[in-house]
Amino acid sequence: MVSWRNCDVKMASERDDLRLNTRRKDRRYIFEPKGRGTSKAQQAEWQARNEALDIDDYHDVILHYVEQVKAAEFKSGYYGQLTRRLSREGWPIISKARLRQAYLAMVDRGRVERDEEFLRRLTLKPTRTLSGIAPVTVFTKPFPCPGKCIFCPTDVKMPKSYLSNEPGAMRALILEFDPYEQVARRIEAMEKIGHTVNKVELIIAGGTWSAYEPDYQEWFVQRCFEAMNGAEVATLEEAQRQNETARYRNTGLVIETRPDHITVEEVRRLRRLGVTRVQMGVQSLDDQISFLNKRGETAADVRQAMRLLRGAGFKIALHWMPNLLGATAESDRADFLRFWNDPAIQPDEMKIYPTGLLNGTELYDHYERGEYEPYSEDDLADLLRFCMQQTPETCRLNRVMRDIPAPDIVEGVTRSNLRELVERDLRDAGTPCRCIRCREIRGETVDADQIEFKTIRYATDHSEEVFISAVTPDDKLAGFLRLSLPTLPAPFTEIAEHAMIRQVQVYGPALALSEASSGQAQHQGLGTRLVEASLDMAREAGFAHISVISAVGTRAYYRRHGFERGDLYMSRAL
Ligand code: SF4
């Protein structure tokens, strides 16, 4: 059995290809990487493309664009067609974000009248905030991971497993992985393209969070909170306290780590940082496949991590990789079923990342020796159809393909819209995917009086889980709540014999904190009705207390429901 604990891991400070830069405050945590990958020229080009337009120099161009956008038929893909046509006519190509920014600058100077319909046409990716919150992804510094997984790429400019030309990663690289800058710029960019960013879900991406030094972790999270608050303070606790009433409130904090790093102490530390959701790379529950791919952990590690995290109230997202070395389409089907048939597992969310064959990995050597073969597109689509049909209504399939740029994949499936095709096949066959993501209400309006509350109960080997959903007449999800009724002792005395609210989610476009609803699911009292239903159910099950794993920015909300702040949780008597 391979154990990462015995691996010879070189720490970043010992590596030749990374050097510390000590020029400014906190630079001890910011690396200036050298090596192959995205060139300075490419970075400069990316920056130039994203710089603000000079509204004097581009005055006529901007006005021409505004006219054209207003005249265009507003349908999916209209902006791409428009820019291609304008480019053929000799006009420069301007992205929606830059046009929006330039237009608002002209409004500020009184050169044009503000037109809301025009701005709506320029809102980029409206789906981004349709879960009711604004996701802000930040990357940790390049750092080695204790894992030795044979499929995992190494780009010295990036945290382990990420490539510098992946979407989002380039931004982090240019900002030197500075957490404050990453958060501040992202919020600014999302607001510029018309999103409401008052409720921020902070997603910290990077190899294995738990492997970073504890003081780096604390500094990183504090700087993220400071960016949301717009103020620097002395401690993490102070930054968190300020965020309770800040303009940009943190409604969720996500990290990614390995199951074999989850201990009671680690769980306690995560809670202190304000983490509410943990993503874990599992990749396979078949110990033989894990061994062949040098995962360095077993299904028993995953079970233990699930018990600890769910017992502590976290939402848990697992990553699974079909088509690993040694797997077949048949063994992958059996492996996927383990996630639902094993009473300890049953994740709240999943990401399916079909193995991408990348140059420079150990898996590539196996491929060259004829020991590994990527699935064909048909085989992979068949497998994904099976997985989507087997996923229960209580789980959200966040992804079924990873966003690896196609040129990096040596051989294998590169079709990025495979999910859409598979979903369409399932709908045509009358067996649509029932996962949470496929049933979310998205931008549709909701009549609160028409909502029906449905309950699904399922047992794990350490709790009874209750999934209370708010369902529209056409079977869409307007919101849901996850209630955990533990059957084993809790990991911390603070929540001993407490029922636990692990998640409250209300869908629809994100509304500002003080904004009233005009049909959107948010702010129609759905969250309150879900919380009240959970209090009744916990009472009926014989619990005298209930706790909630509250994000820092939602503490005020739970206070209004009678919860009081303890050490790591908010709790109330029933
Ligand atoms: S644990 Fe994750 S980041 Fe680390 S080597 Fe394995 S796949 Fe890569």
Boltz pocket constraint, residues with backbone or C-beta under 6 A from the ligand:
constraints:
  - pocket:
      binder: B
      contacts: [[A, 145], [A, 146], [A, 147], [A, 148], [A, 149], [A, 152], [A, 153], [A, 160], [A, 161], [A, 207], [A, 208], [A, 258], [A, 281], [A, 295]]
      max_distance: 6.0
